[in-house]
Amino acid sequence: MAIADSTLLLEGQRDFSGGMDSSKSPNLIGANAVSRAVNVTFRGGTPATRPGFQQLILANAVEGANLGLDFFVNGLFQGAFYYQDRRAGYNPSLFCVMSGHVIKIDLGTYEVQRLFPVVEAPDIVSGSQYIIKSIGSTTWTTYGALSNNIGVTFISNTTGGAGTGTAYSTGPMNIYDDCYFVQAENFLIIQDGTSTPRIWDGDNLWLSGKGPANSTGKIAQIPVGTTMAYGQGRLFVTNTARTSGTAGDLAYGGSTNQKTITSGAHTGSRYRFITSTVHGFSAGNVVTVSGHSSEFGLNGTWSIANIHSTTEFDIDFTTTTAKGNGGFVTRANIGVASDLLRFTETTYLDEGGSLQVPSFLGRVTGLIFMPVQDIGSGQGDLLVFCETGVVSLAVSVPRSQWKNTAGFQRIALASIGSTGQESLISANGDIFFRSFDGLRTYRNARAEFNTFGRVPISAEMNSVLDFDTKSMLKNCSSIVFDNRFLFTATPEITFTGVSNSALTKRPITFSTIVALDFTTLASIGAQRASCYDGMWRGLDVTKLVTGVVDGKPRAFAFCVDYNVNATNTIWEITPDTYVDQPVNSAPVPIKSILETRSFQLGSPSEVKKLIRADLWLGSLRGNTEFSVYWRPDEYPCFRDWHTFSRCATVENCVVTGVATEFNLASSTVTIGFTTSTIKWYRISVPAAGGSVYTEPLQFVNSDNAIADALAISNALTAAGIVFSTVTRSGTYPLIAYTITGVLGDFTIIPVKTPNGSCEDMFAPKNLQAQYRPQIRMPTPPDDADPIVGRPYYFGNDFQFRIEWRGHAQLTRFLVLGQRQLEQYQGTDYVEVV
């Protein structure tokens, strides 16, 4: 009969729903948390490999000399934005500015196009470069064009012109400044703080104030500025100095058809207004007068009683002493969306003017509207985030009342500000933002305003965020995707590959995406608190963006690839994949790291000997390599313990895979793949005499012809299989075989690669994620600390580090130790003073 050993101690962990928590020492964090997590997600309560990243394959949209992809790949990143086109038949797009050029990436075709602002002949500037868009009555040779053909590039040798033709202005924005974006209705406004604002209306790019009559550019009067927000029907723009803001006209308010009033006076029983240009009104039209200097109540809505001339009209008004000048008149109820692009109401104080923020709050860093439920617009106050505080503006009040509204401007937060516009995100009825000391939310900061706490909600990530370079956090970006809040961290400017003789400006990139999971554990009637998945690594991100494409939420990361000449790329976060997939390269298995809490194995005052640790693994896909480390009592370094690998094949555990049968008696089978994954197969065909012919093959994504495929093709022809459409990519042979046969059925069987490693990517329908129960580590190595002489497997508590490359889930972790009744070798390893 076995006798129980009372000195053996067991401790384990199977609940990891607390996620990463580096706010405390590993021996103090909660029983359901871990000390560190890299490329891990805790959704469902157990750690598993994070979702994969997929690089987008982009193409040039060539229009004349417009090679948009070249400018995107090699330009200096200045900002990006997701643009939603709500018209039927139009795709949403990603917009970015590279070295001053506006770039559009169609999310339906993935074509990249460089956009040029449209100008008309009178706006031509001497010495600037243009591309002919339309001829009209303009003689472009006057301005230096070699011919009058559409698409010809020329440099103007004169200023302006009387013609009606239009051209594209090729001049870039400021090529070094950060750019700011906002979508207001169908208009995308782009600013850099110094250049004329660019406006995309869904079809053309315009310069504010420039373009043919009645065009978007001609209508727009957007001031040069920086951060912007659109809400309550108005566009708000922060000035270049980032000290004040300006509110635009009301969308659909009618300002695009307004006329300027020069003067007015009483005549007979009516009041006569005189406009600076032809008003185009008719008797009986309803008009709105605003900003007129009369003190007799002339500002308001009136029905025109009489048309005196093309520039004069009368309204019924009995006050004979009334007179005035200035202001505007507009047709009522004929407003359009482009009214929001005008800033005509800022001249008169009783209708607004500039919106100043207190100087002690620092410069404005971002604008966003507070989400409010149960109201028509879903928007509340405009929150103006500054460097050291937040101001709220009650802009939902009618503009004519702004001046007299008590509490129109309030200081909502003091000493707590945001680092930049791109970190401001509305989520779960709150505003999340990055501050200098971590991640915060507006409601949480307000709730703690009168307390001594006032701490961010990201203490669990202190080991990462505390080391961020504060001056670079202005480019931190955030998104909400797959019910996670994702924001960038660990900023840097890398000059890898740049010579000292030709230094090139580089963007700020972020090597870490911090993931806060809102749904770690959730069910009907119960929900656990959110937790941090930790750090997601693998990309050097310049901007995170998200949007809905074809009814599916998608998340994209603009990145810099420092391994390929610091070129710009776009990657997608794909929850359904489990590898990182670059373009024109084999899939990259994800490397994950998990550092556990410290396991005390009973009393923390007792010394134990580490006997072993056991792991339970799940969700294995393909070949996954593991390395396990440990350290006693907060020892500075983790000690190597053991490495091993596990290969997930198929559900019935047949190493060579499951057959997929094809009948070629009356059909042609095409096998192709959408990724450049290396895949190994064995082709099995019945041959004469009952023998079976087999041949290992590779399948990869490719578009280039291959010459050496002929040998394999000839060999298989003898077995009755004919291959055609054989292509190549780099060193990878063979893709997209069109297979025909004359011998009847044949079988394709996935097998291991020749070097014996497991195929990671092949996934027939019955290749399921697998599990491996209770993998036991061997006895820890018998080496000792060279200073105190104590073996590393002795300690009061033990912490473990598990690394794996591939896809896996840690479902349970168990530690076995033995209580030491006496000190090891007396007190030799105890330092005695």
Secondary structure, 3 states (H helix, E strand, C coil): CCCCCCCEEEEEECCCCCEECCCCCCCCCCCCEEEEEECEECCCCCCEECCEEEECCCEECCECCECHHHHHHHCCEEEEEEECCCCCCCCCEEEEEECCEEEEEECCCCEEEEECEEEEHHHCCCCCEEEEEECCCCCHHHHCCCCCCCCCEEECCCCCCCCCCEEEECCCCCCCCCCEEEEECCEEEEECCCCCCEEECCCCEEECCCCCCCCHHHHCCCCCCCCEEEECCEEEEECCCCCEEEECCCCCCCHHHCEEEEEEEEECCEEEEEECCCCCCCCCCEEEEECCCCCCCCCEEEECCEEEECCEEEEECCCCCCEECCCEEEECCCCCHHHHHCCCCCCCHHHCCCEECCHHHCCEEEEEEEECCCCCCCEEEEEEEECCEEEEECCCCCHHHCCCCCCCEEEEEECCCCCCHHHCEEECCEEEEEECCEEEEHHHHHHCCCCCCCCCCCHHHHHHHCCCCHHHHHHCCEEEECCEEEEEEEEECCCCCCCHHHCCCCCCEEEEEEEEECCCCEECCEECCCEEEEEECCCCEEEEEEEEECCEEEEEEEEEECCCCCEEEEEEEECCCCCEECCCCCCECCEEEEEECCECCCCCCCCEEEEEEEEEEEEEEEEEEEEEEEEECCCCCCEEEEEEEEEECCCCCCCCCCCEEEECCCCCEEECCCCCCCEEEEEEEECHHHCEECCEEEECCCCEECCCHHHHHHHHHCCCEEEECCEEECCEECCCEEEEECCCEEEEEECCCCCCCCCCCCCCCCCCCEEEEEEECCCCCCCECCCCCCECCEECCEEEEEEEEEEEEEEEEEEEEEECCCCCCCCCCCCCC
